[in-house]
Amino acid sequence: MKFDQIDDLVADIAVVFNWSRADIYMMDPGEVITWRERAARRSGAREDEDT
């Protein structure tokens, strides 16, 4: 899945885990990517779905 901006990753994490944007922006980029992958698994999203 491709994202144009970090805001896309942050939005997914915030919705799934109910975290604030400020908390997520304190993470390093690698952490954001890891948590976004966890959010996708938890939400049941599939990579072949259109966004």
Backbone as a chain_set.jsonl record, in Angstrom:
{"seq": "MKFDQIDDLVADIAVVFNWSRADIYMMDPGEVITWRERAARRSGAREDEDT", "coords": {"N": [[0.849, -1.17, 0.0], [0.603, 2.188, -0.83], [1.464, 5.392, 0.364], [1.033, 8.881, 0.229], [1.593, 10.846, 2.053], [2.674, 11.344, 5.437], [0.532, 11.903, 7.015], [-1.544, 10.244, 6.19], [-0.819, 7.757, 7.242], [-0.784, 8.379, 9.959], [-3.482, 9.037, 10.4], [-4.737, 6.533, 10.039], [-3.637, 5.055, 12.19], [-4.495, 6.601, 14.386], [-7.295, 6.351, 14.239], [-7.754, 3.576, 14.568], [-6.453, 2.894, 17.005], [-7.221, 4.921, 18.663], [-5.536, 7.066, 19.373], [-3.922, 10.196, 19.986], [-3.01, 12.63, 17.501], [-0.753, 14.069, 18.208], [0.634, 12.318, 19.909], [1.367, 10.337, 18.085], [2.941, 11.728, 16.241], [5.197, 12.1, 17.745], [6.619, 9.807, 17.485], [9.309, 7.965, 15.869], [9.902, 7.674, 12.3], [10.064, 4.913, 11.587], [8.705, 3.639, 13.684], [6.141, 4.658, 13.267], [5.463, 3.462, 10.833], [5.503, 0.747, 11.592], [3.432, 0.701, 13.541], [1.319, 1.453, 11.902], [1.088, -0.755, 10.243], [0.265, -2.637, 12.135], [-2.175, -1.48, 12.802], [-3.56, -1.806, 10.404], [-3.767, -4.612, 10.271], [-5.323, -5.072, 12.573], [-7.668, -3.736, 11.922], [-8.603, -5.227, 9.861], [-8.17, -4.566, 7.258], [-7.357, -4.988, 3.803], [-4.667, -5.241, 1.447], [-5.406, -5.196, -1.216], [-7.641, -3.666, -1.394], [-9.236, -0.703, -2.473], [-8.4, 2.644, -1.564]], "CA": [[0.0, 0.0, 0.0], [1.421, 3.391, -0.949], [0.92, 6.6, 0.973], [1.696, 10.087, -0.248], [1.97, 11.699, 3.174], [2.647, 10.695, 6.755], [-0.805, 12.116, 7.58], [-2.359, 9.063, 5.903], [-0.451, 6.743, 8.232], [-1.216, 8.876, 11.271], [-4.943, 8.922, 10.479], [-5.082, 5.121, 10.251], [-3.258, 4.683, 13.561], [-5.352, 7.324, 15.321], [-8.656, 5.791, 14.201], [-7.787, 2.209, 15.088], [-6.015, 2.808, 18.397], [-7.753, 6.071, 19.395], [-4.421, 7.847, 19.89], [-3.897, 11.563, 19.458], [-1.99, 12.905, 16.476], [0.468, 14.525, 18.882], [1.352, 11.125, 20.368], [1.918, 9.631, 16.935], [4.006, 12.55, 15.658], [6.389, 11.992, 18.586], [7.306, 8.571, 17.109], [10.178, 8.076, 14.704], [9.201, 7.141, 11.125], [9.985, 3.459, 11.628], [7.625, 3.282, 14.608], [4.866, 4.984, 12.623], [5.196, 2.421, 9.844], [5.183, -0.477, 12.329], [2.099, 0.823, 14.13], [0.324, 1.49, 10.823], [0.893, -2.151, 9.84], [-0.559, -3.247, 13.19], [-3.528, -0.927, 12.669], [-4.187, -2.445, 9.241], [-4.145, -5.974, 10.659], [-6.409, -5.021, 13.546], [-8.901, -3.27, 11.277], [-9.023, -6.188, 8.857], [-7.952, -4.007, 5.92], [-6.554, -5.788, 2.887], [-3.916, -4.399, 0.544], [-6.026, -5.115, -2.527], [-8.789, -2.766, -1.324], [-8.985, 0.683, -2.841], [-8.54, 3.582, -0.447]], "C": [[0.897, 1.235, 0.0], [0.703, 4.582, -0.335], [1.722, 7.795, 0.489], [2.213, 10.952, 0.894], [1.896, 10.917, 4.474], [1.272, 10.854, 7.399], [-1.728, 10.925, 7.326], [-2.083, 7.96, 6.927], [-0.972, 7.12, 9.61], [-2.724, 8.723, 11.435], [-5.362, 7.477, 10.738], [-4.792, 4.688, 11.676], [-4.213, 5.324, 14.563], [-6.752, 6.728, 15.387], [-8.706, 4.433, 14.883], [-7.469, 2.153, 16.577], [-6.519, 3.954, 19.269], [-6.648, 6.859, 20.094], [-4.484, 9.243, 19.289], [-2.808, 11.692, 18.396], [-0.683, 13.312, 17.117], [1.293, 13.336, 19.37], [2.049, 10.423, 19.211], [3.065, 10.42, 16.314], [5.278, 12.546, 16.508], [7.206, 10.735, 18.241], [8.286, 8.833, 15.962], [9.477, 7.397, 13.525], [9.065, 5.611, 11.116], [8.877, 2.967, 12.542], [6.257, 3.536, 13.974], [4.498, 3.897, 11.611], [4.794, 1.118, 10.527], [3.777, -0.421, 12.902], [1.016, 0.883, 13.064], [0.048, 0.07, 10.334], [0.033, -2.89, 10.861], [-2.001, -2.757, 13.095], [-4.266, -1.583, 11.503], [-4.625, -3.862, 9.583], [-5.343, -5.964, 11.593], [-7.729, -4.62, 12.901], [-9.438, -4.279, 10.266], [-8.856, -5.695, 7.439], [-7.082, -4.943, 5.106], [-5.865, -4.857, 1.917], [-4.574, -4.251, -0.822], [-7.275, -4.234, -2.546], [-8.368, -1.367, -1.756], [-9.183, 1.566, -1.636], [-9.33, 4.774, -0.859]], "O": [[1.856, 1.301, 0.768], [-0.505, 4.754, -0.497], [2.944, 7.724, 0.357], [3.168, 11.709, 0.718], [1.144, 9.949, 4.59], [0.882, 10.039, 8.235], [-2.595, 10.626, 8.147], [-3.008, 7.312, 7.416], [-1.526, 6.291, 10.33], [-3.192, 8.32, 12.5], [-6.241, 7.223, 11.561], [-5.616, 4.023, 12.303], [-4.686, 4.659, 15.485], [-7.329, 6.613, 16.468], [-9.601, 4.17, 15.687], [-8.139, 1.446, 17.329], [-6.277, 3.967, 20.476], [-6.793, 7.269, 21.246], [-5.037, 9.439, 18.207], [-1.82, 10.956, 18.401], [0.388, 12.945, 16.631], [2.519, 13.346, 19.256], [3.185, 9.97, 19.344], [4.063, 9.83, 15.901], [6.335, 12.954, 16.027], [8.357, 10.615, 18.66], [8.127, 9.779, 15.191], [8.547, 6.618, 13.734], [8.042, 5.087, 10.676], [8.187, 1.998, 12.225], [5.335, 2.735, 14.124], [3.346, 3.467, 11.548], [3.851, 0.456, 10.094], [3.011, -1.376, 12.772], [-0.098, 0.412, 13.294], [-1.098, -0.273, 10.042], [-0.833, -3.681, 10.487], [-2.938, -3.532, 13.286], [-5.456, -1.879, 11.604], [-5.73, -4.274, 9.227], [-6.272, -6.755, 11.428], [-8.789, -5.11, 13.291], [-10.597, -4.195, 9.86], [-9.344, -6.329, 6.504], [-6.189, -5.606, 5.635], [-6.399, -3.799, 1.587], [-4.32, -3.27, -1.519], [-7.902, -4.071, -3.593], [-7.27, -0.911, -1.435], [-10.024, 1.287, -0.781], [-9.554, 5.676, -0.052]]}, "num_chains": 1, "name": "protein.A"}
